[in-house]
Amino acid sequence: SFFSTRPDIDTFWMDDGARTSRFAPLYPNTGYYLIRHNPRTSLLCETLVGMYDVVLAWQSHQAVVSQVLGEFHALHALTVKILDKIEFPSGKQFHHNRALFEKIKRKEFEPYCFHMCWTAGKADKLKFLKQDGLWYLEESCALKNLDADDAVSVKRCGRGPGTCEFVGGN
């Protein structure tokens, strides 16, 4: 697995693509990340949970995470890896690097993961994913099924063994 080759890294984050001061200094996307369990990351998570009031005030958990990751890197030697935007593309690449997604559509390149951020709402995400042949759930799975509160409804939507383990229910 990709992550097992870097046991020295505490946290891995998808590159958000935004380069505004709000998400500086690291520009992580909080839609896809991995946090290893260790004393530094335990303190990181405890700190973030305790900052819910700041999340509400700033109206963005991603902005808070961005600031805290920078602080923890400086103060606690937390190691942070921002994932490659080609191997781990996001909605920014979907909308601004069509050549990459044409390769993905033709099965010439397979990213480790794709996160459809930079797109407002599930309806538009579903439309774009279907248009590009990147929708891997049964056609009968309407948006209402994806909004279900129980995991069983979502797991029923998986299409075959090649689908996401969570969605496939494995």
C-alpha angles and dihedrals in degrees: 000000000000094000096049090064090065108049088155093070119089098193136018121198134183113243107253094205094222113119100193125126088247091073098032144153099031104010097218122177113225093206093081125024144129124220118190119216114252137117094276094050093044088057090045093054093044089051093048093049089051091054098065090120089058091049088055093046094047092038091223132083088192092061091051093047090049093055095043094049090055092048093047091049090054099038104033104023091245108175114226125187120193105207122238111270093223098048090040104029123185135197089281090065091042091058100033106030104050091160089065092050092048087058090048091049091051089049090240091125132026118197121210091239140349124207117193100218122142088057122101117233136350094269093062092042090053092047094051094044092051092046090055096042092247097120107110100179129093114278089237089066103100123186090264089063090052090052092055116129094220123072091220092070091051094045090055088065097065116115112215135313095304094067128100112293092232094050093040091051097233 
